[in-house]
Amino acid sequence: MKKKPPADERAIIVGQPNKRPYGVAVRIHLQTGGAIGNVENASVPLSTGAFLTIAPARTAPWEGGKKFVVTLEGFPTAAAAEAAGRRLVQALLWMSISTDFPLRLEYQSYKPAAVFERNRSDGVRLEAFGELCFAPEVVLGELHDAFGDLQEPDEKLLLSMEIFCAARMESSQRAVFLSVVSALEPLAVEAEYGEPILKFVTNSVAQLKASDEIPDEHRQSLEGRLLQLRRESIRQALKRLVREVLPDDPEAVGVIDDAYALRSQIVHTGSPADLDVDLEHEVKVVSAVIRRIYAKRLHRNVLRNG
């Protein structure tokens, strides 16, 4: 079907909303409103005819910065709105890169852009905020005792703990999960395999070097990959780490291994193979194991909520 001129398309969007019933919204979190020119409510007609609007979004009392909802309205199908949402996300990220202002996408599903029906009422909306806290003497006691009792910090352990502690401040459950699982990687020391494997790798490298059929640039790349086989993978190193630190908890190895496998799925494909996976629950399970690992390494006991 021939595309309509932008002015005609906008006339349909405004005058006949039933023919363009879909829209798409993206929530963003900025350090300051200056990142988008300090606009509070703005509407921008795009070259396609669709309307782009930017409006403030509510923030929790403990959140800093500014939140906005960026909306595109005016699509005949949900699929068209979804496709436009992907382009909107790309445009927002490039805007952030180009202007060098930080921007964080906020979403709970696997896609940052949410399709909605323009003609459907939002209904009644209720928001509430709450927080869990320990007694001041408990928290300050932890700080006091840890400062006095802990040994000189280990740099890899510090890096691991820093990543873990900041992970749950990420904006999406996907980002939280990836950060939590990745927090253990600085502690994973890849051990070398035994003599039989080292001998096999050495022989394989020698055969590779003797081959005249493989171009030099490919030979160098393959040689590097073969030499990596002398050591165990990060995933294997993590399993060994858990076995050594938590020898009395055989289930902990499976928790970390499953979490790392799920992390690999998300990194390589963008989402889990099973879209029904509850990442919030997975974060709680793997976090419990990681906290116990830190406690063992530091010879401390973790506090329990509630």
N, C-alpha and C positions, 0 to 999 in steps of 0.2 A: 504494500500500500504506500502511495506517495506521501512523503512527509509534508505536513502543513507548515506554512510560515509561522515563525514564533508568535507573532501577534494573534493569528487565528487560533493557535494552540492554547495560548493563555486565555482567550475568550471562552473556549470550551471548558477549560479547567475551572474558571470562575463562574461561568453562567450555566454550565451543565455538569455539575460535579458527579452525577450518576454515570457519566461516560468516562470519567477519569477518577475512579473511586479510591485509588491506592496511593499511598505515600510511603516514605521510608525515613527513619530517624536515626541519628548517630549522636551519642552522648560523648562529650569531650571534657577533659579536666585540664585547666591551664594554671600556670603560676599566678598570672595577673590578666586582667582584661585587656591590657595593652597588646597582648599577642594577637588580638583581632581588632585592634584600633579602638578599644574601649567602647564598642557598641553594646547596647543592652538589648534592644529589639530591632532587628533589621530584616528587610525582605529584598532579595536580589533576583530579578528575572534572568534566567539563563538562556543561552542561545538555542536550547532545545524547546523552549517555551515553558518549561517547568519553573516553579517558584522555589527558591531556596530561602529559608528563614532561619535566623539565629536568635534564640531566646535564652534567658538565664534559666538554670536548673537549680533545684534545691540542693544544699549540701548539709551533711551532718554537722552537729556543733563542733566536733573535733577535727573536721577536715579544713585544711587551708586552701588557698587559691580560689579560682573561679570555675564554676561548671556551667556548661551551656548544652542545649539541645539544638543540633543542626538538622533541619528537616527539608526534604524535597517532596513536593506535592504535585500530583497530576499525572497519573499513569493508568492506562486502561486495564492492565493485568498485574497480578502480584509478581509474576516473573519479571516483568519490565521494571517494576519498582526495585526488586532485589538486584537486578543488574545495575541499575542506576546507583543503588546503595554501595556496591563495590567500587564504582567509579568515584563516588563521593568520599569514601574512606581513603582511596588513593590520593585524591586531590587534597584532603585535609592533611595527610601525612607529608605530602610534598610541600604544602604551604608551611608546615612546621620546619621542614628541612631548609627550605629556601630562605625563610625569615630568621632562622636560627633561634626560634622560640620553642621551648619544650611543650609537648602536647601528649596527653595520655588518653587513649580510647577506653571507655568504660562500658562493659557489657558482661552479662552472666551466661550467655549461650556461647556457641562456637563461632558466631559471626557478629561483628560489631554493629552492623546495620540491621535495624528491626523494621520489617514491613508492617504497615497498619492500614486500616480502612478509614478513609477520611470522613465518611458519612455515618459512622457508628459513634454513638456517644461513649465518652470515657467512663460515665457513671460516677459514683461517689468514690472518692479516694481518701484514704486515711494513712497518715504517716506517724510513726512513733520512734523514738530513739532511746536506747538504754545502754548501760555499760556495767561491766563486771569489774570489781576492784578488790584488792587485798587491803587489810588494815595497814596503815602507814608503818607501824613498827615491824611488820613482817617484811615488807618490801625493803625498807631501809636496813633491816637486819641482814637480809641477803646481800645487799651492797657492801655493808660493813664487813661481814665475815668473808665474802669472796675477795675483797681487796686485801685483807690481811692474811688469808690462808692460801690462796692460789699461788702456784709457782710462777716463775718467769714465763710470760706468754710465748706460745709457739705460733709462728707467723701463719702457717697453713691452717692451724686450728682457728686462729682469729679470723682469717678470711672466710672459712667455712661458716663460722658462727655469725659473721656479719651478713652473709648472703641469706642464711636461714632466718635471722631476726627481721630482716627487711622484707622477706618474701610475701608475708600476708598483708602488706600494704600495697601490693600490686592491685590493679584495677579490675582484673578479670580472674575467674577461677582457673582458667587455662594458664595464665601468666603466673599465678600463685603456685600452681602445681609444678610447673617447669622449674621455678626458682627453688622451691623446697627440695625437690629431688636433686637438682644440680648442686645444692649446698654441700653435699657429701664429697663431691669430686675432688676438692683440694686434699682430702684425707686419703684418697685412694692411691696407694703406691703400687705401680705395676711391677710385679716380681718377674724375674727371668725364669723360663722353663728349665727343665733338666737337660743333661748332656745329649740324650737322643734327639730331642727337638732342635737343639742348637746345631748339632751335626747335620741334620736334615736341611736346616735353613742355609748353613754354610755351603753345602753341596749344591743347593738350588741356585744360590747367588753365583757360584762358580760356573754352573751351566749357562746361566743367563749372560754372564760376561763373555763366555766363549761363543755365543750365538752371533752369527753374522747377518741374520735375517731381521733382527729387531733394530729399529733406528735408535741412535744414541739418546735422544731426548726421552723416548719411551723406556729405554733400558735403565736410565737413571731413576725414573719414577718407579718402575717395577722393583728395582733394587731396594729403594727406600721402603716400599711396602713389604717386601720380603723380610727385611731386617726387623720390621716391627713385630713380626711373628715370633721373635725370640722372647717377647714379653707377653704376659697375659693382658687381656683387654680391660678397659676401665670397669666394665660390668662385672667381670670375674674378680677384679681387685676389690670392688665394693662388697661382693659376697664374702670374700675372705676377711675383709675388715670387720664385717658384722659378726662373723663366726668367732673372730679373735676377741672382740670387745664384749660381745654378749653371748658367751658360750652356753649359758643356761637358758637361752631363749631360742630354740630351734625355729620357731615361726618367724622370727625377725628377719632371717635371711630371705625367706619367701616374700615377705612384705616389701623389702627393698628391691629384690630382683623383679618382682611384678611391677613395682612403681617405675623402675628404670626401663622396663620393656614398654610400658605405657607412654613414658616420656619420649622414647624413640619413635613410637607411632605418631605422636603429636608433632614432633619436630620434622619428621619426614613427609607427613601427609597433611598436616594442619589440624587434624582432629583424630580422636580415637577410632579404631575399627568399629567399636560398639558405641554408638552415639548416646546410649542410655547410661553410660558410666557416670556415676555421681562424683565429680572431681572434688567437691567440697568434703565428702566423706573420705575419699582417698587421701586428701591432704591431712585430715585428722589422724588417719591410721599411720601414715608414714612419718608424720611429725612426732607422734608418740615414740616411735623407735629412734628417730634422730635425737630427740631430747635425752633419751636414755644413753645413747652413745656419748653425747657431750658430758653427761653426768659421770659416766664411767671414766672418761678421759681426764676429767677434772677432779675426780674423787669427791663428788658432791651428790646431794639428793635433790631431785626436782620438787618444786611445790606443786600441790594439786589444787585445781580450781574446785570451789564448792565444798 
